[in-house]
């Protein structure tokens, strides 16, 4: 099939920042794109060929959108699975497959998948709702502290909370959830795996993630991770195994813990471009977004090696500010060598909302990390 400067149409479910960055590459290759998103102010709206407003969880909306395109992908997991299944049954190419998404969409099913396929992961227990979890705590069947996770609809740190005392459960939703054993770890790592339908597969280098202690959001992504080569090899091997078991097409971001004993435990996965791969736009020979596009179109995969050390800093809404966004001091960081800001196009900010990111590239990883800290301390995402 001719994808370039042709009548071919790629559909993208979700119009957020991940889709917007993917559209940079579809425009580079002159590939037509249609985007579906519930918001009139979706970041993708300015860059796609056709934009459709609609509910991603509504069967008819997703199904009718899928009938307009030749290949369908998504930048968010919260989409109507039944519509994707029907579209695939009718012959539409949907990547990643609904079969893969079904195993990932619910974190409880995802965790069971790891156990059933001998993939190392933290111990956990599933609960139908919060009330049944509380019963087990009161019966001393669940020990404090632990990590509470809702099984669906969590994002960017929402739906995850460390429970140190039973009162920490106050005001949490009474929904299906997981109680996960807290893992003493040295580092939080991630590996992005890229695979096309022909079976070509590549991994990006292991990255190290530093999280905000309160928001449970990634603050910095560091590539390459500052870990022993043997640990990095083990992490990439486990990520490849996870990819093989899920039989995914496209990108699969595998988040992992490096324990105190240098074991690797899989935390969770995302079947799409991921925050841990944003550094690749400037630092890699082929960005994660271009490789996702290559993969779902069954084109040869690009080189995943890094040209230079890269660090990504998330730009999130500052505490105490909500409203029309202002990027304070952005002109200062624009004058620094190797520093590239990406603004997502969200007009309204609120505390900890992801509004953009900044990539720092440098031959010296320690110098890149120092500049990243300076970037973090200089730019503020506030409101007027």
C-alpha positions in Angstrom: 0.0 0.0 0.0 1.2 3.5 -0.8 1.0 5.6 2.4 2.8 8.7 1.2 1.0 11.5 -0.6 -1.9 9.2 -1.3 -5.5 8.6 -0.3 -4.4 6.4 2.6 -5.9 7.5 5.9 -4.5 6.8 9.4 -7.0 7.1 12.3 -5.9 8.2 15.7 -8.1 7.7 18.8 -7.2 10.5 21.2 -6.1 14.0 20.4 -3.7 14.7 23.3 0.0 15.6 23.3 1.1 12.0 22.3 -1.1 12.3 19.2 0.2 15.8 18.5 3.8 14.6 18.6 2.9 11.6 16.4 1.4 14.0 13.8 4.8 15.7 13.4 6.0 12.5 11.7 2.8 11.9 9.7 3.2 15.5 8.3 6.9 14.8 7.6 5.9 11.8 5.5 2.7 13.4 4.1 0.4 10.8 5.5 -3.3 11.8 5.9 -4.6 11.6 9.5 -8.0 11.7 11.1 -8.3 12.3 14.8 -11.2 11.6 17.3 -11.2 13.3 20.7 -13.9 14.5 23.1 -12.5 18.0 23.4 -12.7 20.9 20.9 -9.4 22.1 22.3 -7.5 18.9 21.7 -3.8 19.5 21.0 -4.1 17.4 17.8 -6.7 19.6 16.2 -4.2 22.0 14.7 -2.1 19.3 12.9 -4.4 16.6 11.6 -6.2 16.5 8.2 -9.6 16.0 9.8 -10.7 16.3 13.4 -13.8 14.7 14.8 -15.2 15.5 18.3 -16.7 12.5 20.1 -16.7 10.2 23.1 -13.9 7.6 22.9 -15.8 5.3 25.2 -19.0 5.3 23.0 -19.3 2.2 20.8 -21.1 3.9 17.8 -18.7 6.9 17.8 -15.6 4.8 17.8 -17.0 2.3 15.3 -18.2 5.0 12.8 -14.8 6.8 13.1 -13.0 3.5 12.4 -15.0 3.0 9.2 -13.5 6.2 7.7 -9.8 5.0 7.9 -7.5 2.4 6.6 -5.4 1.8 9.7 -6.5 2.7 13.3 -4.2 3.4 16.3 -4.7 5.1 19.6 -2.7 7.4 21.9 -4.8 6.6 25.0 -6.0 3.2 26.4 -9.4 4.5 27.5 -11.3 3.7 24.3 -14.2 1.5 23.5 -12.8 -2.0 23.2 -15.9 -3.6 21.7 -15.9 -1.2 18.8 -12.2 -2.0 18.1 -13.0 -5.8 18.2 -15.8 -5.4 15.7 -13.7 -3.2 13.4 -10.9 -5.7 13.4 -13.3 -8.6 12.7 -14.5 -6.6 9.7 -11.0 -6.4 8.3 -9.7 -3.1 9.6 -6.1 -3.1 10.8 -6.1 -1.9 14.4 -2.7 -1.5 16.1 -2.0 -2.4 18.8 -4.6 -5.1 18.6 -7.8 -5.1 20.7 -6.6 -8.5 22.1 -3.5 -6.8 23.4 -5.4 -3.8 24.7 -7.9 -6.0 26.6 -5.0 -7.5 28.6 -3.6 -4.1 29.5 -6.6 -1.8 29.9 -7.5 -3.2 33.3 -4.5 -3.2 35.7 -5.9 -6.2 37.6 -6.0 -8.3 34.4 -2.6 -6.9 33.4 -1.1 -8.1 36.7 -2.7 -11.5 36.4 -1.2 -11.8 32.9 2.3 -11.3 34.4 1.8 -14.1 36.9 0.3 -16.4 34.3 3.3 -15.9 32.0 6.0 -16.1 34.7 6.9 -12.4 34.3 8.5 -11.0 37.5 6.2 -8.5 39.2 5.4 -7.2 42.8 3.0 -9.3 44.9 -0.6 -8.0 44.9 -4.2 -8.9 45.5 -7.2 -7.8 43.5 -10.4 -6.5 45.1 -13.9 -5.9 43.7 -14.1 -2.6 45.5 -12.6 -0.5 48.3 -14.9 -1.9 50.9 -13.7 -5.4 50.4 -10.1 -4.2 50.7 -10.9 -2.5 54.0 -12.3 -5.8 55.3 -9.0 -7.6 54.5 -7.0 -4.8 56.2 -9.1 -5.1 59.4 -8.8 -8.9 59.3 -5.0 -8.4 59.0 -4.9 -10.1 55.6 -3.3 -7.1 54.0 -0.3 -5.5 55.7 0.4 -1.8 55.8 2.0 0.0 54.0 1.0 -1.0 50.4 0.3 0.7 47.1 -3.4 1.2 46.2 -4.2 1.2 42.5 -7.6 1.5 40.8 -7.7 -1.0 38.0 -9.2 1.4 35.4 -9.2 5.1 34.4 -5.9 6.0 36.2 -3.5 8.4 34.5 -0.4 10.6 35.3 -0.3 9.5 38.9 -4.1 9.6 39.4 -5.4 6.3 40.7 -2.3 5.4 42.6 -1.7 6.1 46.3 0.7 4.8 49.0 -1.4 3.6 51.9 0.5 3.9 55.2 -2.5 4.0 57.5 -6.1 3.0 57.0 -7.2 6.7 57.0 -5.2 7.1 53.8 -8.1 5.3 52.1 -10.5 8.0 53.0 -12.1 9.7 50.0 -10.9 7.1 47.5 -13.4 5.8 45.0 -15.2 2.5 45.9 -14.1 0.8 42.7 -12.2 -2.3 41.7 -8.6 -2.0 42.9 -5.3 -3.6 43.7 -3.3 -3.7 46.9 0.3 -4.1 45.8 3.2 -4.9 48.0 5.7 -2.0 48.4 9.0 -2.9 46.7 12.3 -1.6 48.1 14.0 -0.4 44.9 17.0 1.5 43.8 15.6 2.8 40.5 12.5 3.0 38.5 13.4 2.1 34.9 11.6 1.8 31.5 12.3 0.2 28.2 10.3 1.0 25.0 9.9 -2.0 22.7 9.0 -1.4 19.0 7.6 -4.2 16.9 5.9 -4.4 13.4 3.5 -7.0 12.0 6.4 -8.7 10.1 8.0 -9.5 13.5 10.9 -7.0 13.3 11.6 -5.9 16.9 13.9 -3.3 18.5 14.3 -1.8 22.0 15.3 1.7 23.0 18.0 2.0 25.7 17.0 1.6 29.3 15.9 4.9 30.9 15.9 6.0 34.5 12.9 7.8 35.9 12.8 10.2 38.8 9.3 10.8 40.3 7.7 13.7 42.1 7.2 12.5 45.7 3.7 13.9 46.1 2.1 13.8 42.6 3.6 10.4 41.7 4.5 11.8 38.3 7.7 11.5 36.4 9.8 14.6 36.8 12.9 13.5 34.9 13.7 10.8 32.4 17.4 10.1 32.0 18.9 8.2 29.0 21.0 6.2 29.3 20.0 5.0 32.8 22.9 5.3 35.3 23.0 1.6 36.0 25.3 -1.4 35.5 25.4 -2.8 32.0 24.3 -6.3 33.3 21.2 -4.7 34.9 20.5 -2.9 31.7 20.8 -6.1 29.6 18.5 -7.9 32.0 15.9 -5.0 31.8 15.9 -5.1 28.0 15.6 -8.9 27.9 12.6 -8.8 30.3 11.0 -6.0 28.2 11.4 -8.2 25.0 9.9 -11.1 26.8 6.9 -9.0 27.9 6.5 -7.8 24.3 6.6 -11.3 23.0 4.0 -12.5 25.5 1.6 -9.6 24.7 2.2 -10.1 20.9 1.8 -6.4 20.5 2.4 -4.2 17.3 3.6 -0.7 17.7 5.2 0.6 20.8 5.1 -1.0 24.2 6.6 1.0 27.1 7.6 -1.4 30.0 8.0 0.3 33.4 10.1 -1.6 35.9 11.6 -1.6 39.3 15.3 -2.3 39.9 15.3 -3.9 43.4 18.0 -3.5 46.0 19.2 -7.0 44.9 19.3 -5.8 41.2 16.3 -7.9 40.3 13.9 -6.5 37.7 10.2 -6.4 38.4 7.7 -5.3 35.9 5.4 -2.5 37.2 3.1 -1.9 34.3 3.0 -1.3 30.5 1.5 1.1 28.1 0.8 0.1 24.4 1.6 3.4 22.8 4.2 6.2 22.8 5.1 7.1 26.4 6.4 9.8 28.5 9.6 7.8 29.1 10.4 8.1 25.4 10.0 11.8 24.8 13.7 12.4 25.0 14.1 10.4 21.8 12.8 13.3 19.6 16.1 15.1 20.1 18.4 12.4 21.4 17.7 9.3 19.2 18.4 8.6 15.6 14.7 7.7 15.3 12.1 9.1 17.7 9.6 6.8 19.4 6.8 8.5 17.5 8.4 7.8 14.1 9.0 4.2 15.1 5.4 3.8 16.2 4.3 5.0 12.8 6.7 2.8 11.0 5.6 -0.2 13.1 1.9 0.1 12.6 2.4 0.6 8.9 4.7 -2.5 8.7 7.6 -0.4 7.5 11.3 -1.1 8.4 12.0 0.1 12.0 14.4 3.0 12.5 17.6 3.0 14.5 16.7 3.2 18.3 20.2 4.1 19.4 20.9 7.5 21.0 23.0 10.1 19.3 23.7 11.8 22.6 22.8 11.6 26.2 19.3 13.0 26.8 17.2 14.1 29.7 13.5 15.0 29.7 11.9 17.3 32.2 8.2 17.3 32.5 6.5 20.7 32.6 3.5 20.5 34.9 1.1 23.1 36.3 2.5 24.8 39.4 0.7 24.3 42.6 -1.7 27.2 43.4 -2.4 28.1 39.8 -5.4 27.3 37.7 -6.6 29.0 34.5 -5.2 30.4 31.3 -1.6 29.2 31.1 1.6 31.2 31.1 5.0 29.7 30.7 7.1 32.0 33.0 10.8 32.4 32.0 10.5 30.2 28.9 12.5 32.8 27.0 15.5 32.2 29.4 15.8 28.5 28.7 15.4 29.1 24.9 18.8 30.7 25.0 20.6 27.6 26.5 22.4 25.2 24.3 20.9 21.8 23.9 17.6 22.7 25.5 14.4 22.2 23.5 10.9 22.9 25.0 7.8 21.2 23.7 4.5 23.0 24.5 1.5 20.7 24.3 -1.1 23.3 23.4 -3.4 23.0 26.5 -4.8 26.4 27.1 -5.8 25.7 30.7 -3.4 24.8 33.5 -4.0 23.3 36.9 -1.7 21.8 39.6 0.4 18.9 38.2 -1.4 18.8 34.8 1.1 17.9 32.1 1.5 20.9 29.9 4.8 20.2 28.1 8.3 18.9 28.4 11.9 20.1 27.9 14.6 17.9 26.4 18.3 18.5 27.3 21.0 16.9 25.2 24.7 16.9 26.1 27.7 14.6 25.5 28.0 14.5 29.3 25.1 12.9 31.1 26.0 14.6 34.5 26.1 18.0 32.8 22.7 17.3 31.1 21.3 16.4 34.5 22.6 19.6 36.0 21.1 21.7 33.3 17.8 19.8 33.7 17.7 20.8 37.3 18.3 24.4 36.3 15.5 24.2 33.7 13.1 22.8 36.4 14.0 25.6 38.7 13.7 28.3 36.1 10.5 27.7 34.1 7.2 27.8 35.8 3.8 26.9 34.4 1.4 29.4 36.0 -1.8 31.2 35.1 -3.0 34.8 34.7 
